[in-house]
Amino acid sequence: MTPDLPRTLQEPTTQVGKADYLRIATEEAWCPPEMFDIYKRILDEGSIDDPGFMTMFGFYLNSGSTRARQIRDYITDLGAQRIAHMDERGIDKQVLFLTSPGVQVMPTAEAVAFAADANDQLAAGCARYPNRLAGLIAVAPQDPAAAAKEIDRGINKLGLHGVVINSHTFGEYLDDQKFWPILEAAEACDTPIYLHPQVPHKAMIEPFLDRGLDGAIYGFGVETGLHMLRIMVSGALDRFPRLQFVVGHLGEALPFWMYRLDYMHRAGVVSKRYAGMPPTERKLSDYLRQNIYVTTSGMAWGPAIKFCQEVLGEDRVMYAMDYPYQHGAEEVVATDNLDISQAAKKKLFQTNAERVFKLT
Amino acid sequence: MTPDLPRTLQEPTTQVGKADYLRIATEEAWCPPEMFDIYKRILDEGSIDDPGFMTMFGFYLNSGSTRARQIRDYITDLGAQRIAHMDERGIDKQVLFLTSPGVQVMPTAEAVAFAADANDQLAAGCARYPNRLAGLIAVAPQDPAAAAKEIDRGINKLGLHGVVINSHTFGEYLDDQKFWPILEAAEACDTPIYLHPQVPHKAMIEPFLDRGLDGAIYGFGVETGLHMLRIMVSGALDRFPRLQFVVGHLGEALPFWMYRLDYMHRAGVVSKRYAGMPPTERKLSDYLRQNIYVTTSGMAWGPAIKFCQEVLGEDRVMYAMDYPYQHGAEEVVATDNLDISQAAKKKLFQTNAERVFKLT
């Protein structure tokens, strides 16, 4: 018992029982130690103008708090310790990827090279535990053509299972058509893009920062929800109608907003007020229900999980833990104990993830 | 039938039936024509650096679109036309207030004077229809002492029923202790503060703006949710524990985030990462359940309304229409037809509002 830890950051005291489904956790994080070295260099140089990155990694790389030390330890392991933690928490398989913001804060050439190297490492790590680990592909949106090639290599050469993009790249979003080769490659490879949070860009972070609201408590959700909305509103999903996104934290609250999104999108399009809000082929709720999967990362809470199952459909909601940022065994038990049908539970924990990430 | 209107902006074609409860709509808007004149002057002068205000009122004041013309017409009426629209839509009573951003974009002296004048006008308008209209008090946070006095005058002299504040005032939020005389006055008068949206401040609006996401579709919710969170995290509700806020649009999605808010707030406080995130006496979910009421404005959608009733309690959710920004009769019918108990429906439409705003 470490007294300065919230209950859910402690080691498991709760016993996770057997289940008649596999527990596949779909938003799990990994970081090679050398990426922390690069982040340290970026912090020391002050070479990027990104107050969110500065405060977050200023904290995680340097803090002596139990939370920061534990995350630094757990996240860099791709072997026995990770598997032991999975065993203790009843997790059969992790879908894992390079932690946020990944290479998206690096200079372009370094980002492209580091993504490829990280993907090689991750594929090798997964090959050591083929039944326990499945990786997603890190890419450098800074070079869209290289990113598209890396997606193809990751799927067809490395045997990885999807793409991860950590929201904005130096304040730019995927609705910008210069990034569409990335969307095109993912659609062509029939593989999903996990749109993972990162800290809000400097153009919006200021009112979050002094009250500590820039990170996982709120800013991550706003940044990522805004990014997904920008993509939907832009018409990108009309151009790439088969493309699937995965959005954590139960869709960053977009399912809750679904009715108002449709209403105000329609009003905005009709009014012709914004050049950047053209008519789209489908309603925003259609994109949410047809092009987006959500995961339960950080949201091990029955009412919100069941709400998403109700409004998106049981096939669109997948379990995630958010290891090692959040890894309480009692959250696994709470999800096990949801008052939903066994069939719905198996979809939530196992079969949706198997289908979306082609795990079997 | 005007072809360029979304269905829900048309005149009622749906028949709203009788109900065995009063329908009280609690987030309804009004604007004296002379406030539009002041906004025109501010736009013409370019005297404030507020891109959100510029785009929004650049549109609403000048657009020839049916939506803009209709809103300009409906919102300025405080008499027979408003009552006729209420009758057509089955609304028994409006709780209404000066539309956003109210006086919060005016120079201080003008803001203080205009708020008082608007409150006089609104009180007189309500006196003409005592069973149909109940007003809230506009204040100028620019002068907190004057705002506190106006709250006292509004409650004790004018017979108004609460206070409205339209989120930020020139980028400043109510968690700043210089504004706490306003919170103190509201608590002392035992009257709620409606924390109403306005356009995000320039320090965060940029990534919303070019895709038309700055307004009611998303930016309003983020701005106002962030503001309410800042107040909760600051400890203001420990200093003013009896103070009640009302937050529209089903709490700007904060109820959906409740689990994650608690988890990450605890982690943030324990880590001591932010000077602006001190320990608080209660969990964020406690503030949500004990100091905040939510209304259904713009969210006439069963799944989200029932979710909020489930996680906040039936006593914490109130009906609102958002007239004239949203005024579809079919939304009233949809709310009438919610599959909840008659007792819960009466709380939603009538008795919660009567209690919170002291309407009887």
HADDOCK unambig.tbl for C-alpha pairs under 7 A between the chains (distance, minus, plus):
assign (segid A and resid 4 and name CA) (segid B and resid 270 and name CA) 6.08 0.50 0.50
assign (segid A and resid 5 and name CA) (segid B and resid 270 and name CA) 6.87 0.50 0.50
assign (segid A and resid 6 and name CA) (segid B and resid 266 and name CA) 6.38 0.50 0.50
assign (segid A and resid 6 and name CA) (segid B and resid 267 and name CA) 6.19 0.50 0.50
assign (segid A and resid 65 and name CA) (segid B and resid 271 and name CA) 6.08 0.50 0.50
assign (segid A and resid 203 and name CA) (segid B and resid 203 and name CA) 6.47 0.50 0.50
assign (segid A and resid 203 and name CA) (segid B and resid 204 and name CA) 5.72 0.50 0.50
assign (segid A and resid 203 and name CA) (segid B and resid 206 and name CA) 6.07 0.50 0.50
assign (segid A and resid 203 and name CA) (segid B and resid 207 and name CA) 6.94 0.50 0.50
assign (segid A and resid 204 and name CA) (segid B and resid 203 and name CA) 5.71 0.50 0.50
assign (segid A and resid 204 and name CA) (segid B and resid 204 and name CA) 3.42 0.50 0.50
assign (segid A and resid 204 and name CA) (segid B and resid 205 and name CA) 6.35 0.50 0.50
assign (segid A and resid 204 and name CA) (segid B and resid 206 and name CA) 6.87 0.50 0.50
assign (segid A and resid 205 and name CA) (segid B and resid 204 and name CA) 6.36 0.50 0.50
assign (segid A and resid 206 and name CA) (segid B and resid 203 and name CA) 6.07 0.50 0.50
assign (segid A and resid 206 and name CA) (segid B and resid 204 and name CA) 6.88 0.50 0.50
assign (segid A and resid 207 and name CA) (segid B and resid 203 and name CA) 6.94 0.50 0.50
assign (segid A and resid 210 and name CA) (segid B and resid 276 and name CA) 5.60 0.50 0.50
assign (segid A and resid 211 and name CA) (segid B and resid 230 and name CA) 6.29 0.50 0.50
assign (segid A and resid 211 and name CA) (segid B and resid 274 and name CA) 6.90 0.50 0.50
assign (segid A and resid 211 and name CA) (segid B and resid 276 and name CA) 4.60 0.50 0.50
assign (segid A and resid 211 and name CA) (segid B and resid 277 and name CA) 5.49 0.50 0.50
assign (segid A and resid 212 and name CA) (segid B and resid 274 and name CA) 5.65 0.50 0.50
assign (segid A and resid 212 and name CA) (segid B and resid 276 and name CA) 6.58 0.50 0.50
assign (segid A and resid 212 and name CA) (segid B and resid 277 and name CA) 5.98 0.50 0.50
assign (segid A and resid 216 and name CA) (segid B and resid 264 and name CA) 6.56 0.50 0.50
assign (segid A and resid 217 and name CA) (segid B and resid 260 and name CA) 6.42 0.50 0.50
assign (segid A and resid 217 and name CA) (segid B and resid 261 and name CA) 5.39 0.50 0.50
assign (segid A and resid 217 and name CA) (segid B and resid 264 and name CA) 5.09 0.50 0.50
assign (segid A and resid 217 and name CA) (segid B and resid 265 and name CA) 6.53 0.50 0.50
assign (segid A and resid 230 and name CA) (segid B and resid 211 and name CA) 6.29 0.50 0.50
assign (segid A and resid 253 and name CA) (segid B and resid 253 and name CA) 6.91 0.50 0.50
assign (segid A and resid 253 and name CA) (segid B and resid 256 and name CA) 6.77 0.50 0.50
assign (segid A and resid 256 and name CA) (segid B and resid 253 and name CA) 6.77 0.50 0.50
assign (segid A and resid 256 and name CA) (segid B and resid 304 and name CA) 6.29 0.50 0.50
assign (segid A and resid 259 and name CA) (segid B and resid 299 and name CA) 6.44 0.50 0.50
assign (segid A and resid 259 and name CA) (segid B and resid 301 and name CA) 6.52 0.50 0.50
assign (segid A and resid 260 and name CA) (segid B and resid 217 and name CA) 6.40 0.50 0.50
assign (segid A and resid 260 and name CA) (segid B and resid 298 and name CA) 6.21 0.50 0.50
assign (segid A and resid 260 and name CA) (segid B and resid 299 and name CA) 6.02 0.50 0.50
assign (segid A and resid 261 and name CA) (segid B and resid 217 and name CA) 5.38 0.50 0.50
assign (segid A and resid 264 and name CA) (segid B and resid 216 and name CA) 6.55 0.50 0.50
assign (segid A and resid 264 and name CA) (segid B and resid 217 and name CA) 5.06 0.50 0.50
assign (segid A and resid 265 and name CA) (segid B and resid 217 and name CA) 6.53 0.50 0.50
assign (segid A and resid 266 and name CA) (segid B and resid 6 and name CA) 6.43 0.50 0.50
assign (segid A and resid 267 and name CA) (segid B and resid 6 and name CA) 6.23 0.50 0.50
assign (segid A and resid 270 and name CA) (segid B and resid 4 and name CA) 6.08 0.50 0.50
assign (segid A and resid 270 and name CA) (segid B and resid 5 and name CA) 6.91 0.50 0.50
assign (segid A and resid 271 and name CA) (segid B and resid 65 and name CA) 6.10 0.50 0.50
assign (segid A and resid 274 and name CA) (segid B and resid 211 and name CA) 6.89 0.50 0.50
assign (segid A and resid 274 and name CA) (segid B and resid 212 and name CA) 5.65 0.50 0.50
assign (segid A and resid 276 and name CA) (segid B and resid 210 and name CA) 5.61 0.50 0.50
assign (segid A and resid 276 and name CA) (segid B and resid 211 and name CA) 4.57 0.50 0.50
assign (segid A and resid 276 and name CA) (segid B and resid 212 and name CA) 6.56 0.50 0.50
assign (segid A and resid 277 and name CA) (segid B and resid 211 and name CA) 5.48 0.50 0.50
assign (segid A and resid 277 and name CA) (segid B and resid 212 and name CA) 5.98 0.50 0.50
assign (segid A and resid 298 and name CA) (segid B and resid 260 and name CA) 6.23 0.50 0.50
assign (segid A and resid 299 and name CA) (segid B and resid 259 and name CA) 6.45 0.50 0.50
assign (segid A and resid 299 and name CA) (segid B and resid 260 and name CA) 6.01 0.50 0.50
assign (segid A and resid 301 and name CA) (segid B and resid 259 and name CA) 6.52 0.50 0.50
assign (segid A and resid 304 and name CA) (segid B and resid 256 and name CA) 6.29 0.50 0.50
